[in-house]
Amino acid sequence: MGGIPETGTHVLEIFRAAEGELTRRDADVLESWRRCVNQHKLDPTRHMGPRILTQQELRSHLQESEELLGMARHGMEDLYRRVNAMGYVLLLSNARGVTVDAIGDAELDRDLRHAGLIAGSEWGEQHVGTNGVGACLASGQAITVHRSDHFDVALTPLSCTAVPIHDTRGRLMGVLDLSHLQAPADKMSQALTLEVMKSCARRIEMANLVRNHREDWILRLNPSPEFLDVDPMAAVAVGGDGRITGVTHNAHDLLDQNLVGRRFDEIFAYNPEDLPVLSRALAPVEGVLEMQAGGMIFARAVPPAKAARMVAGVALPAPLQSIHGGDPAMARLAERAAKVVDRKISVILRGETGTGKEFIARAMHQSSRRRGPFVAINCAALPESLIESELFGYAPNAFTGAHARGKKGLIREAHGGTLFLDEIGDMPLGLQARLLRVLSEHEVLPVGAARAEPVDIRIISASHRDLPGLVAEGGFRQDLYYRLNGLVLDVPPVRARADLAWLIERIAGATEGKVAFTAKARQLLLAHDWPGNVREIINTCELCAALCDGVPAGPEDLPAQIAAGPVPGPAEADLQRLLDDCGGNVSEAARRAGIDRSTFYRRMQRAGRAGR
Ligand SMILES: Nc1ncnc2c1ncn2[C@@H]1O[C@H](COP(=O)(O)OP(=O)(O)OP(=O)(O)O)[C@@H](O)[C@H]1O
């Protein structure tokens, strides 16, 4: 079946099919024939051919189809490069069946024009009868209309394979069609073309979803683990509120028909806040998700490409966006920090050494409207004898050995900007009283000066010590503590961060000479507990860059404590039992194990890998 039919035979077959007679044609072609005769009242004895729009009409369609054109162009060019010189023409039609883009062999130009395979041709089934584009639009399904499958006998030299393209809300936007002017008679010759076209449409929709949902998590889905990372069957975008914000069309077949706007945990038996656990950062192997409707699916979560989460409807300032790569605790921290950058609220950053407290304070300063400098003081590193003059400055010749012109002092240096007081818990009590005065009166009295100087500073302090405890013990002034304690932000240790892989990549990329890691080394890096936090990652990357001369670093290049791998404590083997005891409640199990949720997940992953 599929050769050029004699007109009478072809017309007869169509009429018989329209009356319900079964033939050996594919069901989708028969349905289209029936629509043409019964619904559109088309006459198969009449040769219609596609209508060619005027330039003005085409211009208006092009304008309307701008989004579709932008979305498909790259995928079309890529596909055409692969089929070029095989006599194909690639058409993109909008949802009304008008060809808005065409790529074909210039040598075939005359034949393509003759067949109407050019921009501006209109292929709606109601005008032209059964054809690839028209039938695909009418049914919403991919189809091959091969030679005598066409309704109009004049079109029967053609073979057309058409696939639908949907926007991220699942609406049909247009059709991608690959047509051949002289395809072999056997329709099976186009079976592979159909698969190639489906995969092209899938990739176009995937790229569109990623482009339009840069601030959302993207969850890649596949019925099997193969190709999950490179060419998944479907994907959904999940917004910060845990709702599905966009989909690729196949997600409807894999999951459910109406997805956009629904809560993620209505579709999957999974909490959207736990998406980081399905990312590469925590799971080098793919995850499996249970669906609420029953069944399982392989999944991989990709963190938001752009951390532009919104704060009260306003995008986060870029410096604060860059402090994390999707870790939920850090994301919350960035959002809260953004809300106070231009307010007179003092901030305390709490966290282990090297977690990035100064880095975050600097990002807050850069995100604010303050134009003065960012001045950092490490209260623990300054000798007590110097700290007073360093901080408050001194008048000319204030004391023996003092500079004749005096010293401005770091507090006045920070005028109009931000003063970052690191290790504030180590500030001597006497100086605390003077600092309190600066904060209350907005002025500094340099050592030996008769007159106080006005200052406008914003204070951000940091401590890894328990300040309320210090206050209780009398080691820290309560009144100063309340002045500093406007907003407390807890910076998580690196081992608890879900974006650890992102952090390592980022620092590796910024290291002089750049550094890459082998898969085994990366596994060890992800399994390490990083007691030195970000600072330890920086040191490790610098060491590897120095040792490896541009070659990816392997386990042997890593510092010994990382290369040795984690010590598999007995607790790891007990995690599953603990989880079972808690009825699968990870938060509760983590609490009982005395570790945070991310660490719990990571250890589970590790234990799972060890058991493979
Ligand atoms: N998100 C990040 N991206 C890149 N580098 C970072 C990031 N966070 C921190 N760093 C780097 O890590 C190092 C340690 O950070 P930082 O000095 O801010 O930590 P800290 O918590 O203030 O440490 P400490 O308590 O010891 O003073 C710095 O070199 C900083 O530039």
PDBQT file of the ligand as one rigid body, heavy atoms in Angstrom, charges set to zero:
ROOT
HETATM    1  N1  LIG A 701      28.530  30.510  47.994  1.00  0.00    +0.000 N 
HETATM    2  C1  LIG A 701      29.854  30.642  47.913  1.00  0.00    +0.000 A 
HETATM    3  N2  LIG A 701      30.440  30.598  46.703  1.00  0.00    +0.000 NA
HETATM    4  C2  LIG A 701      31.776  30.723  46.592  1.00  0.00    +0.000 A 
HETATM    5  N3  LIG A 701      32.608  30.916  47.623  1.00  0.00    +0.000 NA
HETATM    6  C3  LIG A 701      32.081  30.988  48.839  1.00  0.00    +0.000 A 
HETATM    7  C4  LIG A 701      30.685  30.838  49.061  1.00  0.00    +0.000 A 
HETATM    8  N4  LIG A 701      30.453  30.935  50.380  1.00  0.00    +0.000 NA
HETATM    9  C5  LIG A 701      31.656  31.119  50.964  1.00  0.00    +0.000 A 
HETATM   10  N5  LIG A 701      32.644  31.177  50.040  1.00  0.00    +0.000 N 
HETATM   11  C6  LIG A 701      34.064  31.335  50.290  1.00  0.00    +0.000 C 
HETATM   12  O1  LIG A 701      34.412  30.452  51.352  1.00  0.00    +0.000 OA
HETATM   13  C7  LIG A 701      35.410  31.035  52.191  1.00  0.00    +0.000 C 
HETATM   14  C8  LIG A 701      34.890  31.046  53.606  1.00  0.00    +0.000 C 
HETATM   15  O2  LIG A 701      33.764  31.907  53.662  1.00  0.00    +0.000 OA
HETATM   16  P1  LIG A 701      33.582  33.010  54.807  1.00  0.00    +0.000 P 
HETATM   17  O3  LIG A 701      34.890  33.610  55.183  1.00  0.00    +0.000 OA
HETATM   18  O4  LIG A 701      32.510  33.909  54.370  1.00  0.00    +0.000 OA
HETATM   19  O5  LIG A 701      33.076  32.038  55.964  1.00  0.00    +0.000 OA
HETATM   20  P2  LIG A 701      32.785  32.405  57.469  1.00  0.00    +0.000 P 
HETATM   21  O6  LIG A 701      31.598  31.608  57.868  1.00  0.00    +0.000 OA
HETATM   22  O7  LIG A 701      32.685  33.891  57.628  1.00  0.00    +0.000 OA
HETATM   23  O8  LIG A 701      34.073  31.827  58.166  1.00  0.00    +0.000 OA
HETATM   24  P3  LIG A 701      34.651  32.144  59.640  1.00  0.00    +0.000 P 
HETATM   25  O9  LIG A 701      33.549  31.841  60.620  1.00  0.00    +0.000 OA
HETATM   26  O10 LIG A 701      35.789  31.189  59.771  1.00  0.00    +0.000 OA
HETATM   27  O11 LIG A 701      35.046  33.568  59.617  1.00  0.00    +0.000 OA
HETATM   28  C9  LIG A 701      35.656  32.419  51.640  1.00  0.00    +0.000 C 
HETATM   29  O12 LIG A 701      36.825  32.364  50.815  1.00  0.00    +0.000 OA
HETATM   30  C10 LIG A 701      34.431  32.722  50.804  1.00  0.00    +0.000 C 
HETATM   31  O13 LIG A 701      34.758  33.600  49.743  1.00  0.00    +0.000 OA
ENDROOT
TORSDOF 0
